[in-house]
Amino acid sequence: MSSSRILAMIKKEFLQTLRDRRTLALILLMPVLQLTIFGYAVSNNISHVPTVVLDWDKTPASRDLVQTLTASDFFSITRYVNNEEEVGAALDGGTAKVALIIPPGYERQLQRGEKVAILMIVDGSDPSTAQTATLTAGALAQTKATGLMVQKLQARGQALNLEPPIELRTRIWYNPNMESTYFFVPGLIGLILQSITIISTAFALVRERERGTIEQLIVTPIKKSELMLGKILPYVLFSFIDVAMVLIIGTYWFQVPIRGSVALLMTLSFLFLLSSLGIGLFISTISHNQLQAMQSAVFFILPSFILSGFYFPRESMPTFLQWIGYAIPLTYFLRILRGLVLKGIGLNYLWRETLVLGLFGVSLLTLSAVNFRKQLGDH
């Protein structure tokens, strides 16, 4: 073994890496960007959970109760609703994770010394958020009840009564047993489909270029558009097979029921796959070798794992990271998956996510196709 030859090889690899600006940028910038993003986003501390309030009482006492909840920074009141139908719409549509319902006569019952029950409905599709919301609300309600009881008894000069005047009743929707499998399996479906589609498509053009077969394809009578479709359509077919497989496994192996329309789920999965195919094809057109393609794919997949809401609640992330998450197709597909699988809702609640996924798919495929055709024209 010759140390001089080893040193020469090391020098060669250093020079090649330094000359390859794309690889060098990925090696040096990826850890910095990922640590910055993940350092802010990866947190088990849940805060600013969107909450709607149905206040039937509309008195100073009821407003004081709402103020007690919002003072903790855990609950964030997004709006006041007027009836129970609006409560259901907010929870179904995902604009709220918690709904607080204050009954009529709340203040009057407190003044009479009667026990009054308030209702909190929690979206159980995310078990960790639901459990934390239930415990936090219970603790805050207990603290408020104790404070009111002490004030009243001190004013009367009576002994302390251990019976609190406020009772919090909690109702969990969509996932009453707060099974974590119900939350993670739909998310895994989206994450697995994205990863497989992007990685497999990212290697499509690079592999042909490295083998030298791209030039052979160009001199054949095949048109550029036909060549591009021929590269994409097999992955569309394989991706649909993947969709069917993961849905079957999720339903029959992990016992996660699909409460919504399976046909609608397959249709919207197609829109998501178009976006993923567009991303993979774009990576393939800007990468010079398979290593660059893999690095670029990982560079996109890891942030989408964190920022899409797959595991960590997006509400607890800084605003600028939430905006980055809006640029990731998986963010919208996860809402569709969990909405259809866990809540059984339809397009009347998911039309925004559907529209955005459609725009993503058309834009990314168009951009990739233009770049693809341009590269073919350079040969």
LUMSE-628235 format. One record per residue (C-alpha): residue in one letter; x, z negated, y negated. Coordinates in steps of 0.001 Angstrom, whole numbers, padded with zeros to 6 digits, always signed. Last residue first. Layout:
AXZY ...
//
This chain:
H-027344+027325-017552 D-028411+026134-020993 G-031946+027416-020464 L-032422+025035-017564 Q-031448+022180-019855 K-033976+023284-022465 R-036699+023583-019828 F-036084+019990-018726 N-035998+018708-022292 V-039318+020373-023044 A-040775+019144-019736 S-039587+015595-020373 L-041153+015490-023838 T-044404+016955-022524 L-044448+014548-019554 L-043837+011581-021845 S-046492+012585-024370 V-049210+013459-021829 G-048669+010296-019769 F-048380+007938-022728 L-051501+009372-024343 G-053431+008929-021090 L-052126+005377-020704 V-053253+004597-024269 L-056744+005979-023637 T-057138+004053-020385 E-055971+000798-022007 R-058522+001302-024782 W-061280+002287-022339 L-060862-000874-020237 Y-063890-002916-021294 N-066585-000215-021071 L-064359+001480-018496 G-065283-001061-015850 I-065070-004771-015041 G-064740-006246-011545 K-062951-009335-012837 L-060158-009758-010283 V-059392-006228-009046 L-060701-004134-011931 G-059498-006323-014796 R-056312-007334-013024 L-055382-003714-012377 I-056441-002431-015795 R-054623-005195-017646 L-051557-004528-015487 F-051822-000821-016312 Y-051714-001551-020036 T-048468-003517-019944 L-047034-001128-017319 P-047103+001684-019906 I-044404-000072-022017 A-044499+000545-025785 Y-046917-002367-026316 G-044300-004651-024749 I-041958-003922-027663 W-044694-005169-029987 Q-045010-008378-027959 L-041256-008786-028254 F-041492-008587-032069 T-044289-011172-032082 P-042337-013822-030183 M-043612-014446-026637 S-046193-017122-025750 E-049119-014701-025883 R-047354-012317-023497 P-047780-014767-020637 F-044780-014566-018249 Y-045210-013007-014820 F-046376-009404-015057 G-047100-009751-018768 S-045484-006428-019662 L-042446-007980-021354 I-040592-009373-018346 F-040920-006683-015661 S-040951-003994-018368 P-037597-005296-019590 L-036135-004887-016068 I-037566-001412-015396 F-036130+000363-018442 F-032442-000559-018049 V-032870-000267-014287 A-033875+003380-014691 S-031030+004043-017136 Q-028479+002500-014782 M-029825+004484-011819 A-029731+007769-013739 Q-026233+007035-015033 L-025046+006421-011485 Q-026805+009570-010277 N-024879+011819-012647 H-025220+013552-015998 S-028331+011698-017155 I-030510+012970-020013 T-032775+015222-017919 S-033190+012730-015069 I-034128+009941-017476 F-036837+012228-018870 L-038075+012968-015334 G-038308+009252-014534 I-040155+008455-017756 G-042585+011339-017268 L-043183+010341-013643 S-043948+006795-014781 S-046417+008037-017388 L-048096+010384-014907 L-048245+007528-012401 F-050180+005444-014921 L-052767+008168-015381 F-053081+008536-011586 S-053564+004783-011259 L-056514+005178-013640 T-058180+007526-011170 M-057349+005355-008159 L-058819+002277-009856 L-061916+004197-010893 A-062484+005268-007286 V-061890+001694-006083 S-064586+000421-008447 G-064297-003272-009261 R-064245-006470-007209 I-061150-005622-005171 P-060642-008713-003015 V-057145-010171-002505 Q-056859-011120+001168 F-053051-010847+001269 W-053059-008662+004386 Y-056370-006834+004050 T-056674-006302+000305 G-053049-006283-000841 I-051938-004252+002178 I-054689-001666+001663 L-054007-001452-002071 V-050258-001144-001457 M-050749+001706+000999 A-053260+003665-001083 V-051073+003510-004183 D-047967+004495-002172 I-049781+007540-000784 F-050695+008393-004357 S-047030+008096-005342 F-045951+010394-002508 L-048374+013058-003713 V-047275+012738-007344 Y-043642+012757-006185 P-044235+016063-004396 L-045840+017441-007591 I-042892+016790-009918 K-040037+019040-008725 G-042316+021970-007894 L-043999+021544-011237 M-040627+021856-012974 L-039590+024890-010922 E-042911+026577-011568 S-042549+025963-015307 K-039014+027389-015209 K-040136+030508-013352 I-038997+031288-009797 P-037376+034725-009357 T-034139+033085-008097 V-031103+032890-010399 I-032206+029472-011711 L-032530+027914-008257 Q-028913+028765-007367 E-027722+027265-010654 I-029573+024000-009882 T-027958+023910-006448 G-024599+022626-007732 R-024883+019453-005669 E-024413+017295-008756 R-026989+019288-010727 E-029597+019175-007951 R-029163+015411-007586 V-029425+014933-011334 L-032709+016873-011470 A-034617+014685-009010 F-032698+011404-009322 A-034884+009995-012113 T-037974+011015-010128 S-037209+008612-007277 I-036244+005780-009616 I-039242+006171-011932 T-041824+006506-009162 I-040533+003684-006958 S-040150+001237-009848 Q-043507+002014-011465 L-045429+001830-008201 I-043753-001466-007296 L-044509-003035-010698 G-048139-001922-010716 I-048872-003187-007203 L-046860-006331-007895 G-049178-007158-010776 P-052241-006784-008566 V-050541-009097-005998 F-049381-011689-008539 F-052642-012999-009968 Y-054776-013185-006835 T-051774-014561-004953 S-051551-017477-007417 E-054903-018772-006147 M-056631-020603-008998 N-059450-021822-006707 P-062056-020529-009167 N-060339-017134-009647 Y-062664-014921-011723 W-063990-017810-013885 I-062953-021463-013975 R-065487-023958-015408 T-064381-027132-017114 R-066584-030041-018195 L-065142-032242-020890 E-066967-035548-021355 I-067001-037176-024785 P-068257-040717-025518 P-065583-042507-023443 E-066793-045531-021384 L-064093-048227-021644 N-065979-050248-024233 L-063718-052178-026613 A-065244-055339-027989 Q-067445-055104-031048 G-066609-055447-034728 R-069097-052733-035615 A-066583-050619-037565 Q-063928-051409-034981 L-066269-050247-032244 K-066912-046919-033913 Q-063293-046206-034716 V-062136-047160-031207 M-064706-044912-029563 L-063895-041969-031806 G-060185-042292-031049 T-060813-042623-027318 A-062964-039496-027324 K-060332-037527-029228 T-057578-038597-026849 Q-059726-037777-023826 A-060612-034377-025271 L-056944-033644-025939 A-055938-034663-022403 G-058710-032622-020826 A-057898-029599-022966 T-054247-029790-021972 L-055010-030173-018262 T-057478-027290-018213 A-055283-025021-020332 T-052276-025730-018121 Q-054247-024886-014987 A-055664-021711-016478 T-052299-020541-017814 S-050642-021065-014437 P-053578-019553-012532 D-053734-016258-014486 S-057015-014715-013271 G-058590-018124-013902 D-060020-017259-017326 V-061178-020672-018540 I-064665-021795-019585 M-064771-025096-021482 L-068054-026977-021727 I-068785-030036-023876 A-070684-033027-022527 V-071990-035756-024816 K-072120-039460-023910 E-074490-041360-026169 G-073396-043726-028932 R-076196-042628-031220 Q-073707-041182-033688 L-072052-039227-030899 Q-075402-037831-029787 R-076187-036690-033330 E-072804-034984-033694 Y-073224-032960-030485 G-076903-032162-031074 P-076460-028552-029991 P-073769-028067-027316 I-070133-027167-028058 I-068901-024245-025934 L-065154-023625-025822 A-064003-020297-024364 V-060521-019735-022979 K-058482-016630-022085 A-059806-014488-024913 T-059442-010806-025797 G-059293-010070-022055 G-062358-007829-022043 D-064173-009929-019463 L-063370-013164-021312 A-064497-011833-024702 A-067586-010139-023223 G-068628-013319-021413 V-068377-015379-024602 E-070240-012669-026528 E-073076-012916-024015 E-073041-016715-024422 N-074061-016473-028071 N-072774-016420-031647 V-069009-016205-031270 Y-066302-017846-033368 R-062980-016036-033478 T-059347-015938-032371 I-058892-019705-032109 S-055356-020304-030846 F-055077-023031-028226 F-051693-024484-027297 D-050607-025098-030886 S-051770-028751-030460 A-053664-028823-033769 T-056012-026124-032452 L-057759-028501-030059 T-058247-031300-032588 Q-059486-028806-035181 V-062177-027682-032740 L-063325-031293-032392 D-063351-031715-036183 R-065545-028623-036478 S-067983-030199-034043 A-068062-033458-036007 P-068466-031699-039349 T-071544-029922-037941 K-072147-026450-036529 D-073966-027702-033399 W-074198-024537-031301 D-070466-023892-031716 L-069385-021074-029412 V-065626-020978-029806 V-063223-018261-028697 T-059679-018959-027517 P-056485-016901-027352 V-053728-019066-025790 H-051247-019806-028560 S-048784-021570-026257 I-047447-021582-022712 N-043968-022953-022139 N-042656-021402-018924 S-040250-019235-020870 V-038551-015918-020274 A-039376-013898-023399 Y-036841-015147-025943 G-033795-015312-023696 F-035057-012282-021772 I-034853-010029-024823 T-031485-011236-026092 L-029987-011440-022585 Q-031262-007958-021800 L-029897-006484-025013 V-026453-008038-024607 P-026190-007273-020877 M-027277-003626-021423 L-025016-002955-024398 L-021597-002948-022750 I-022258-001220-019428 L-024997+001062-020782 A-022859+002084-023761 L-019873+002817-021516 T-022046+004910-019201 R-023342+006972-022116 R-019948+007242-023808 D-018221+008726-020773 R-014678+008981-022185 L-014135+005227-021879 T-015426+005270-018302 Q-013149+008128-017284 L-010147+006508-018951 F-010777+003168-017260 E-011251+004860-013886 K-007976+006781-014268 K-006055+003674-015336 I-007338+001803-012275 M-006302+004709-010072 A-002823+004729-011613 L-002579+000986-011122 I-003511+001386-007441 R-000951+004184-007065 S+001723+002003-008652 S+000801-000945-006432 S+001463+001114-003319 M+000000+000000+000000 
//
